[in-house]
Amino acid sequence: MFYSSIGENIREVRLEKKLSQETLADRCGFSNTTLSSYENGRRDPSLDTIAKIAHALGVTIDRLYYGDENEAFITSETDEGRKVVNAVYYLWEIDAMGYYENFSLRTSNSFYASGNDQPRGMFLLLQKYSTPIKRLITSLDEFREKKETYPDPEQFLEYLLSSVANEIDKEIESNKVREKKTKHQG
């Protein structure tokens, strides 16, 4: 299953680049049949093979593994704030994380919203960047509800993600300056 999605991603990028299977196979140094078997998920490409295909296509390995380099937040981004934002966005997008206020503990391992006996999810403790992450999640929730009202939803989403990434970057830089001052004083 995992390799079949890699095959689909290889095919998708190859078609985006307007390359035939034969041309891409030649660039990679293997047969058209071999490339076809990767694209159709009949054969599992090794990491070296995936790297060779990614190089021939002019994309990152992440693009072939994940289908979208923005979701490959750990390896494709060098900007720390953007890594955090992409991670939060991904977790929010798959409903693995949300923001809930006024929790009260009702059982040993479950949290419920105050005044409501319906489970609301797992308690999430954010160690860093809680203010921008809270803003991101609440803005994403609002965006989801009103997505159709935006003239260009994808552009607005990119603006939202970038602005929170910049906010986190500023917090990171401020923390570095503060740590430097503390080291020099001590």
N, C-alpha and C positions, 0 to 999 in steps of 0.2 A: 504494500500500500504506500509506504513512504517513498520508495523508489519510483512508483508509478507517477507520483506527483512531481518528482524531479524530472521524469521523462516528459510529462506535460509541460513543465516549465521550460525545458530545453526546446521543445517544439514551438511553444509560444514565442520565445525570444528569437528563435531561428526565423519564424515567419515575420516577426516585427522587423527583423533586419533584412527581410526579403532574400533569404538564402535558401537554396535547395538543400535537400539532405546530402546530395552528392558533394556539393561545394563545401559544406560544413565538415563532412567526413574527410574530405581531402585536406582541409586546413588542420584537422586533428591528427591525421596520419592513420586513420583506420577506414574500414570499408563502409559503404552505404548501408549494408545489411546490419553491421554492428550498431551504427547510429540509430537505425530503425528499431532495433531491439531495445535500445535504451529508451527511446521516445515512447515506445509502446509498453514499457514496463515488463518486458519479457526477460530482461537481463539487468542486473544490478551494476551500475558503474561504480568503480572504486573512487576514492577521494582524488587520486591523481588524475583519473579520467575526467572527473567533474571539473577539476581545475583546468585541465587542457581544453575542455569544451568552453568553459567560461572565458578563458583567454582568447580562444578563437572567435567567440561572440562579442568580446569587448565588454563583458559584464563581470560582476563579482560572483564568487561562489555562492554567496548569500542569495543572490537573485535566482539561482537555479535551485537552491535548497528550499527557500521560503516562498518564492514566487513574487515577492515584493521586497526590495531592499529596505524600505522603511520599516518593515516588520522585523528585519534582522538587526535589531537595535544594538545588540552586543558587539558585533564585529564590523558593521558597515559604517558606523558613525564614529568620528573622533571627538566630537563635541559632547562633553559629559552631560550638560543640561538636556541636550536632545536625546541622549540615551535614556535618561530618566523619563522624559516626556513620552518617548516611543513605548517604553515599557508600561507606563501607566495607561497610555492609550490602548495598547494591545490588551491588557488585563481588563480594562473597562469595556472594550469592544466585545470581548467574549463573556462579559458579565461575571468575571472572576473577582471584581473589586467594585465597590461603590462607596458612597459617603452617606453615613447615617448619623444623625445627632440624637442625643438624649437616650443613650442605651442604659438599660439596667440589667443586672445579672439576675437571671431567674433559675438557671440550673448550673451545674458545675462547668459545662463547656459550651453553653449556648447563650447568645445575647438576644434580647427582644427589645423592640422599640417601646418606650414608656407608654403605658396605657393601652397596649395592644398585645394580645397573646399570640400573634402570628410571628413565626421566626423571620428575622430580617437579614440574617447572614452572619458571617463570622466577624468578630471584632478584629479590626486591623489597626495596628500601632505603626504609625509612620515615624521613623527615627529622625528623618531630615526632610526639609522642603515641604513641610505640612501645609503651609499657607498656599504656595503656588499649586500644589497637588490638589488641595481642596477646591481651589478656584477652577482648575482644569476639569475635575470630575463634575462639578456642578454645571460648568459651562457646556461640557459634553452632553450631560443629561438634557439641558435646555436645547442644545443643538439638535439632538435626536428628535425631540418633540416638535421642533419648528423647522426642520431641515428643508421642507418644501417651500418655505417662505423666503429663503435666501436666493438672490439672483444667481450666485455661483457657489453652491454649498462646498465644493472641494476647495475652492480658493479661501473661503471663510475658515474651513477646518484647518488648512495649512497656516493661515494667519494665527489662529488660536494656539495651535501647537508651537509655532515659532515664538510667539510672545511669552508663553509660559517657559519655554526652554531658555529664552533670554533672561527671564526673571530668576530662574534657577542658576544660570551661569553667573549672574551678578551676586547671588548669595554665596556661591562657591568661591568666587574671587574675594568677596568680603571676608569669608572665613579664612582664606589663605593669608590675607593681609593681617588679620587679627592674630593668627597663629605665629606669623613672623614677628610681630611686635612682642608677643608673649615670650618667644624664644630669646629675643634680644634683651628683654628686660630681666630675664632669669639667669 
